[in-house]
């Protein structure tokens, strides 16, 4: 049950980042991956900011997901050329 809630929280974080940046490549799976990787990046860079849900600090995770999605979008645009 904990893993499912962790994936749901990661998906919501990725979804929020996608709303702010115009979408996450990969749909639902992309949202989950962006949220989980974003949480790792955000906590590494900013520490644990904001409330923590299922071990994910929300503010740090959103900031990290924004960074991850922005970099991913730039890389995908460069590959399409």
Steps between C-alpha positions, in 0.01 A plus 500: 500500500789736576647459152169583335461818708862594424429464126181704533681782681780487239240515222331802656834680536582427134152613395543831685839553332343417164224757555759766577720420199245395241505123532720205584601262220370148557155561648421340836823299513694815413328685785591227747862487383530880500353517851726233648819618328399859575462414868851356503647801315310751711593344831864476393511867398266668748461261793158407635279803436132501576279225635614140454252249357609135465861608548484759221555866601239674285660840428843348431342235278310755292812712452704192407230377261495842331876478452477143370214570258670816369825313432311207346306735270822668384667165430196368309486817286870462419450135401210587266723731298 
